[in-house]
């Protein structure tokens, strides 16, 4: 589900026009827009007129402007004006958007309220409910008789996605929760020995706000009979912190409340993949042979087979990639559905930007492997979607960066280590500013991507990836050969 899926048709097109101009340096022609959006010239002119009126009515026409000169259109905006603010204004006019707000605030929607407040007919109201139900299918939720119906953890997860990804400006929400749940944050820090950045703290606060409201308005939440079946390593640690806080604020505590918090906490990037807690959780996943550990092993095996992760990658680097995969797979394991705060071309640009130095099918193939190994028969495309495409792309990009950092060169000189140091210095001076290399004197127990040696020694060469015997690294021939080896490694 995309943010734009909540927009009414006219605002959806106006949003498209604005973002298309913005992503094309503020310039376009009407002909390009007609071709891009498959609309007629009169329809385009009508939307442009609507857009101009909309900007004026909302008092921002002096901050963002569209000017027309014949077939040519230009977008200008004030430097500090966020264009996403216009999208929020579009959303505010959306019936579906307001329905979700009502469902959260009042736990119900009614035809009478929307007919009166938004001057729509009953037929329009029920059509909007049908449209919203189509979107909610992704989360396995539905609106029936004015209520949102489905498993409780999915309802909370949907509301979290809604408020987190649709509200770019969270100032008011942050103010509202600024002094709330601080005791819980401190309890988590102490119990789990973990630190949180401001974003992670705010995410936890938002989940708690949604959870406590749902506990107030929904007295008989739907809990799956199989809800205690998923693997939850380190659950007792998180449960203790949660139970301590709920008891302190005199709120009803059930094991299902703790399950829901655990699933959220371990799935939504609430702690750094480099944190000690992330490494402890990963170790527990391996120790308990959890399904998430199986998922990770399948993907890591594939990445190693394809050469993205070398068998000699350091344990710390492998563990970091493993932690990123655990966080991604946890969300797909514990929850269904997602909202992406992007438009179609934004997603494409994100993916393309992260594809370097990979070249095309790596992410698609990773998704295919995941789909074949993990999907249930009922949901065959669960792992082939924009969400997993973006996140597998980012993980591959992290691998590329780690691989770039990992080009280590050992220098061995059979006669004089001091000469080896001169070789290292010359290598760094000539190639160090062009390639991510690290040169050091050869150590017997170390592995090197490239071993430079003044003689061929079978005993030290057999444990290295590539050995190059130099006659004089100070000359251009030897330096060009080393450069070729580096380029070859980077290509691989």
ROMIGU-487849 format. One line per 5 residues: number of its first residue (from 1); their letters; for each residue x, y, z of C-alpha. Coordinates in nm, 2 decimals, m for minus. Example, Ala and Ser with C-alpha at 12.3 -4.5 7.8 and 13.67 -1.06 7.14 Angstrom:
% residues 2
1) as) 1.23,m0.45,0.78  1.37,m0.11,0.71
This chain:
% residues 492
1) xxxxx) 0.00,0.00,0.00  0.13,0.34,m0.09  0.05,0.68,0.08  m0.11,0.79,m0.25  m0.37,0.51,m0.23
6) xxxxx) m0.56,0.71,0.03  m0.60,1.01,m0.20  m0.92,1.09,m0.39  m0.87,1.08,m0.77  m0.84,1.46,m0.84
11) xxxxx) m0.59,1.50,m0.56  m0.40,1.20,m0.67  m0.35,1.35,m1.01  m0.26,1.69,m0.86  m0.01,1.52,m0.64
16) xxxxx) 0.13,1.34,m0.95  0.17,1.66,m1.14  0.35,1.83,m0.85  0.59,1.54,m0.79  0.66,1.48,m1.16
21) xxxxx) 0.76,1.85,m1.20  0.97,1.83,m0.88  1.15,1.52,m0.99  1.23,1.67,m1.33  1.41,1.99,m1.21
26) xxxxx) 1.08,2.18,m1.20  1.03,2.16,m1.58  0.80,1.97,m1.81  0.56,2.00,m2.10  0.19,1.93,m2.11
31) xxxxx) 0.26,1.67,m2.38  0.49,1.48,m2.14  0.23,1.49,m1.86  m0.05,1.37,m2.09  0.17,1.08,m2.20
36) xxxxx) 0.29,1.00,m1.85  m0.06,0.99,m1.69  m0.26,0.88,m1.99  m0.51,1.17,m1.97  m0.65,1.42,m2.22
41) xxxxx) m0.54,1.78,m2.26  m0.87,1.92,m2.13  m0.85,1.69,m1.83  m0.49,1.81,m1.76  m0.59,2.17,m1.79
46) xxxxx) m0.88,2.11,m1.55  m0.64,1.95,m1.29  m0.39,2.24,m1.33  m0.68,2.48,m1.26  m0.78,2.28,m0.96
51) xxxxx) m0.43,2.28,m0.83  m0.39,2.65,m0.86  m0.71,2.71,m0.68  m0.61,2.46,m0.41  m0.28,2.63,m0.35
56) xxxxx) m0.45,2.97,m0.32  m0.72,2.84,m0.09  m0.47,2.69,0.15  m0.25,3.01,0.15  0.06,2.86,0.00
61) xxxxx) 0.05,2.99,m0.35  0.33,3.23,m0.27  0.55,2.94,m0.15  0.49,2.69,m0.43  0.38,2.80,m0.78
66) xxxxx) 0.32,2.64,m1.12  0.34,2.87,m1.42  0.23,2.79,m1.78  0.38,2.92,m2.10  0.22,2.76,m2.40
71) xxxxx) 0.30,2.39,m2.37  0.56,2.44,m2.10  0.51,2.41,m1.73  0.75,2.53,m1.45  0.74,2.46,m1.08
76) xxxxx) 0.90,2.70,m0.84  0.90,2.68,m0.46  1.05,2.85,m0.16  1.38,2.69,m0.06  1.26,2.59,0.29
81) xxxxx) 0.91,2.49,0.19  0.86,2.11,0.21  0.66,1.99,m0.09  0.53,1.70,0.13  0.33,1.95,0.31
86) xxxxx) 0.10,1.98,0.01  0.05,1.60,0.01  m0.07,1.62,0.37  m0.32,1.89,0.26  m0.44,1.65,m0.02
91) xxxxx) m0.47,1.37,0.24  m0.67,1.59,0.47  m0.94,1.61,0.19  m0.95,1.24,0.15  m1.25,1.05,0.28
96) xxxxx) m1.06,0.73,0.32  m0.79,0.91,0.52  m1.05,1.07,0.75  m1.22,0.73,0.79  m0.91,0.58,0.94
101) xxxxx) m0.87,0.88,1.17  m1.23,0.82,1.29  m1.17,0.45,1.34  m0.87,0.53,1.56  m1.03,0.81,1.76
106) xxxxx) m1.39,0.68,1.79  m1.35,0.31,1.71  m1.62,0.35,1.45  m1.73,0.53,1.13  m2.09,0.62,1.05
111) xxxxx) m2.27,0.72,0.72  m2.45,1.00,0.90  m2.13,1.17,1.02  m1.96,1.16,0.68  m2.27,1.27,0.50
116) xxxxx) m2.30,1.57,0.73  m1.93,1.66,0.77  m1.82,1.60,0.41  m2.14,1.66,0.21  m2.14,1.32,0.04
121) xxxxx) m2.42,1.09,m0.04  m2.48,0.75,0.13  m2.38,0.59,m0.20  m2.04,0.77,m0.20  m1.99,0.68,0.17
126) xxxxx) m2.04,0.31,0.10  m1.82,0.33,m0.21  m1.54,0.48,0.00  m1.58,0.20,0.26  m1.54,m0.05,m0.02
131) xxxxx) m1.23,0.12,m0.15  m1.08,0.13,0.20  m1.16,m0.24,0.25  m0.96,m0.31,m0.07  m0.66,m0.14,0.09
136) xxxxx) m0.71,m0.31,0.42  m0.70,m0.66,0.26  m0.33,m0.63,0.26  m0.34,m0.62,0.64  m0.61,m0.89,0.66
141) xxxxx) m0.85,m0.63,0.80  m1.20,m0.52,0.71  m1.46,m0.26,0.80  m1.79,m0.42,0.89  m2.09,m0.23,1.03
146) xxxxx) m1.87,0.07,1.09  m1.60,m0.12,1.29  m1.25,m0.23,1.20  m1.25,m0.61,1.22  m0.95,m0.85,1.23
151) xxxxx) m0.68,m0.98,1.45  m0.58,m0.72,1.72  m0.21,m0.72,1.65  m0.28,m0.65,1.28  m0.51,m0.36,1.38
156) xxxxx) m0.25,m0.20,1.59  0.02,m0.27,1.33  m0.20,m0.10,1.06  m0.25,0.21,1.28  0.12,0.23,1.35
161) xxxxx) 0.20,0.22,0.98  m0.08,0.48,0.92  0.05,0.74,1.17  0.42,0.67,1.11  0.43,0.68,0.73
166) xxxxx) 0.14,0.91,0.64  0.22,1.19,0.88  0.54,1.35,0.76  0.51,1.62,1.03  0.47,1.45,1.36
171) xxxxx) 0.53,1.76,1.57  0.19,1.75,1.74  0.21,1.38,1.81  0.56,1.43,1.95  0.44,1.71,2.18
176) xxxxx) 0.15,1.49,2.29  0.38,1.20,2.39  0.68,1.40,2.50  0.63,1.32,2.87  0.46,0.99,2.82
181) xxxxx) 0.60,0.63,2.85  0.94,0.76,2.97  0.93,0.51,3.26  0.88,0.23,3.01  1.17,0.35,2.79
186) xxxxx) 1.40,0.35,3.10  1.28,0.01,3.20  1.36,m0.13,2.86  1.70,0.03,2.86  1.79,m0.12,3.19
191) xxxxx) 1.64,m0.46,3.14  1.78,m0.52,2.79  2.10,m0.32,2.82  2.01,m0.13,2.50  2.02,0.24,2.40
196) xxxxx) 1.76,0.42,2.18  1.80,0.72,1.95  1.51,0.98,1.94  1.34,0.81,1.65  1.34,0.47,1.81
201) xxxxx) 1.20,0.62,2.13  0.92,0.79,1.94  0.83,0.47,1.76  0.80,0.29,2.09  0.59,0.57,2.23
206) xxxxx) 0.36,0.57,1.93  0.30,0.19,1.96  0.22,0.23,2.33  m0.02,0.51,2.26  m0.20,0.30,2.00
211) xxxxx) m0.20,m0.01,2.23  m0.34,0.17,2.53  m0.61,0.34,2.33  m0.71,0.00,2.18  m0.72,m0.15,2.52
216) xxxxx) m0.97,0.13,2.62  m1.20,0.11,2.32  m1.19,m0.26,2.23  m1.29,m0.48,2.52  m1.30,m0.80,2.33
221) xxxxx) m1.00,m0.80,2.09  m0.96,m1.09,1.84  m0.66,m1.30,1.93  m0.55,m1.58,1.70  m0.57,m1.92,1.87
226) xxxxx) m0.22,m1.99,1.73  m0.07,m1.66,1.85  0.17,m1.83,2.10  0.32,m2.05,1.83  0.57,m1.82,1.66
231) xxxxx) 0.93,m1.83,1.79  1.01,m1.55,2.02  1.37,m1.57,2.15  1.45,m1.35,2.46  1.08,m1.31,2.51
236) xxxxx) 1.11,m1.34,2.89  1.35,m1.04,2.91  1.12,m0.82,2.71  0.81,m0.96,2.88  0.96,m0.87,3.22
241) xxxxx) 1.01,m0.51,3.12  0.66,m0.48,2.97  0.49,m0.65,3.27  0.68,m0.42,3.52  0.56,m0.11,3.34
246) xxxxx) 0.20,m0.22,3.29  0.18,m0.31,3.66  0.33,0.03,3.75  0.07,0.23,3.56  m0.21,m0.01,3.67
251) xxxxx) m0.31,m0.13,3.33  m0.45,m0.48,3.25  m0.17,m0.71,3.16  m0.21,m1.03,2.95  0.05,m1.25,2.78
256) xxxxx) m0.11,m1.15,2.45  m0.03,m0.78,2.51  0.33,m0.88,2.58  0.34,m1.09,2.26  0.21,m0.80,2.05
261) xxxxx) 0.48,m0.56,2.20  0.75,m0.82,2.14  0.65,m0.87,1.78  0.65,m0.49,1.72  0.98,m0.43,1.91
266) xxxxx) 1.18,m0.70,1.73  1.04,m0.60,1.38  1.03,m0.23,1.33  1.40,m0.13,1.36  1.36,m0.02,1.72
271) xxxxx) 1.72,m0.08,1.80  2.04,m0.06,1.59  2.16,m0.36,1.40  2.50,m0.28,1.56  2.37,m0.28,1.92
276) xxxxx) 2.46,m0.55,2.17  2.09,m0.64,2.20  2.08,m0.71,1.83  2.37,m0.95,1.86  2.22,m1.12,2.17
281) xxxxx) 1.89,m1.16,1.99  2.06,m1.31,1.68  2.26,m1.55,1.90  1.93,m1.66,2.07  1.77,m1.71,1.73
286) xxxxx) 2.06,m1.94,1.63  2.06,m2.12,1.96  1.69,m2.20,1.95  1.70,m2.28,1.57  1.41,m2.05,1.51
291) xxxxx) 1.23,m2.02,1.18  1.38,m1.67,1.15  1.72,m1.83,1.18  1.62,m2.07,0.90  1.52,m1.78,0.68
296) xxxxx) 1.85,m1.60,0.74  2.05,m1.92,0.67  1.88,m1.96,0.33  1.94,m1.60,0.22  2.30,m1.59,0.36
301) xxxxx) 2.38,m1.92,0.18  2.25,m1.78,m0.15  2.45,m1.45,m0.10  2.76,m1.65,m0.04  2.70,m1.88,m0.34
306) xxxxx) 2.67,m1.57,m0.56  2.99,m1.42,m0.42  2.82,m1.12,m0.25  2.95,m1.24,0.08  3.29,m1.41,0.06
311) xxxxx) 3.36,m1.71,0.28  3.65,m1.51,0.44  3.43,m1.21,0.55  3.50,m1.12,0.91  3.25,m1.25,1.17
316) xxxxx) 3.16,m0.90,1.28  3.06,m0.81,0.92  2.87,m1.13,0.86  2.69,m1.07,1.19  2.59,m0.72,1.10
321) xxxxx) 2.44,m0.83,0.77  2.27,m1.12,0.96  2.12,m0.87,1.21  1.98,m0.66,0.92  1.82,m0.97,0.77
326) xxxxx) 1.67,m1.07,1.11  1.50,m0.73,1.13  1.36,m0.75,0.78  1.25,m1.11,0.81  1.10,m1.05,1.16
331) xxxxx) 0.85,m0.79,1.02  0.75,m1.03,0.74  0.73,m1.32,0.99  0.52,m1.15,1.26  0.30,m0.91,1.05
336) xxxxx) 0.11,m0.88,0.72  0.10,m0.57,0.51  0.29,m0.24,0.49  0.25,0.12,0.39  0.53,0.28,0.19
341) xxxxx) 0.56,0.66,0.21  0.67,0.68,m0.16  0.53,0.72,m0.51  0.61,0.48,m0.79  0.90,0.68,m0.94
346) xxxxx) 1.04,0.75,m0.60  1.06,0.38,m0.53  1.23,0.32,m0.86  1.48,0.60,m0.79  1.56,0.46,m0.45
351) xxxxx) 1.62,0.11,m0.59  1.83,0.24,m0.87  2.04,0.45,m0.64  2.11,0.15,m0.42  2.18,m0.09,m0.70
356) xxxxx) 2.55,0.01,m0.74  2.77,m0.19,m0.78  2.51,m0.46,m0.85  2.36,m0.47,m1.20  2.00,m0.58,m1.23
361) xxxxx) 1.86,m0.91,m1.12  2.02,m0.97,m0.78  1.74,m0.83,m0.57  1.47,m1.00,m0.79  1.65,m1.33,m0.76
366) xxxxx) 1.68,m1.29,m0.38  1.31,m1.22,m0.36  1.24,m1.53,m0.57  1.45,m1.75,m0.35  1.27,m1.61,m0.04
371) xxxxx) 0.93,m1.66,m0.20  1.00,m2.02,m0.29  1.14,m2.11,0.05  0.92,m1.91,0.29  0.58,m1.84,0.13
376) xxxxx) 0.28,m2.03,0.24  0.06,m2.17,m0.04  m0.21,m1.91,0.04  0.01,m1.61,m0.02  0.25,m1.68,m0.30
381) xxxxx) 0.37,m1.32,m0.35  0.44,m1.23,0.01  0.81,m1.19,m0.05  0.78,m1.04,m0.40  0.68,m0.68,m0.35
386) xxxxx) 0.81,m0.32,m0.32  0.88,m0.35,0.05  1.11,m0.65,0.03  1.26,m0.51,m0.30  1.37,m0.19,m0.12
391) xxxxx) 1.50,m0.37,0.19  1.69,m0.65,0.01  1.84,m0.37,m0.21  1.95,m0.18,0.10  2.10,m0.49,0.25
396) xxxxx) 2.29,m0.57,m0.07  2.42,m0.22,m0.07  2.55,m0.26,0.28  2.72,m0.58,0.16  2.88,m0.38,m0.12
401) xxxxx) 3.01,m0.12,0.12  3.15,m0.39,0.35  3.31,m0.56,0.07  3.47,m0.23,m0.04  3.61,m0.19,0.30
406) xxxxx) 3.75,m0.54,0.30  4.01,m0.53,0.03  4.31,m0.61,0.25  4.66,m0.64,0.10  4.94,m0.83,0.28
411) xxxxx) 5.30,m0.75,0.19  5.57,m1.01,0.24  5.94,m0.96,0.19  6.16,m1.26,0.25  6.48,m1.05,0.32
416) xxxxx) 6.38,m0.73,0.49  6.05,m0.63,0.65  6.16,m0.26,0.62  6.14,m0.30,0.24  5.79,m0.44,0.29
421) xxxxx) 5.70,m0.12,0.47  5.83,0.09,0.18  5.61,m0.13,m0.06  5.31,m0.06,0.17  5.37,0.31,0.16
426) xxxxx) 5.42,0.33,m0.21  5.10,0.12,m0.27  4.90,0.35,m0.04  5.03,0.67,m0.21  4.96,0.54,m0.57
431) xxxxx) 4.64,0.34,m0.53  4.50,0.43,m0.19  4.31,0.74,m0.31  4.15,0.54,m0.60  4.05,0.22,m0.43
436) xxxxx) 3.93,0.11,m0.08  4.25,m0.08,0.02  4.43,m0.15,0.34  4.79,m0.26,0.33  4.98,m0.43,0.62
441) xxxxx) 5.28,m0.65,0.67  5.21,m1.01,0.62  5.11,m1.20,0.94  5.09,m1.58,0.93  4.75,m1.62,1.08
446) xxxxx) 4.58,m1.35,0.87  4.38,m1.38,0.55  4.44,m1.13,0.27  4.24,m1.06,m0.05  4.58,m0.99,m0.22
451) xxxxx) 4.92,m1.11,m0.10  5.22,m0.92,m0.25  5.55,m1.11,m0.21  5.90,m1.07,m0.35  5.92,m1.45,m0.39
456) xxxxx) 5.67,m1.73,m0.45  5.62,m1.93,m0.13  5.37,m2.21,m0.16  5.32,m2.24,0.21  5.20,m1.87,0.25
461) xxxxx) 5.03,m1.85,m0.10  4.79,m2.14,m0.06  4.58,m1.97,0.21  4.54,m1.64,0.03  4.28,m1.55,m0.24
466) xxxxx) 4.53,m1.40,m0.49  4.91,m1.39,m0.47  5.12,m1.15,m0.69  5.50,m1.19,m0.70  5.65,m0.84,m0.76
471) xxxxx) 5.99,m0.76,m0.88  5.98,m0.40,m0.79  5.64,m0.25,m0.68  5.80,0.09,m0.74  5.78,0.04,m1.12
476) xxxxx) 5.47,0.11,m1.33  5.44,m0.25,m1.46  5.40,m0.41,m1.11  5.17,m0.13,m1.00  4.94,m0.17,m1.31
481) xxxxx) 4.92,m0.55,m1.24  4.82,m0.49,m0.88  4.56,m0.24,m1.00  4.42,m0.50,m1.24  4.38,m0.75,m0.95
486) xxxxx) 4.20,m0.49,m0.74  3.96,m0.41,m1.03  3.90,m0.78,m1.08  3.81,m0.83,m0.71  3.58,m0.53,m0.72
491) xx) 3.40,m0.66,m1.03  3.35,m0.99,m0.85
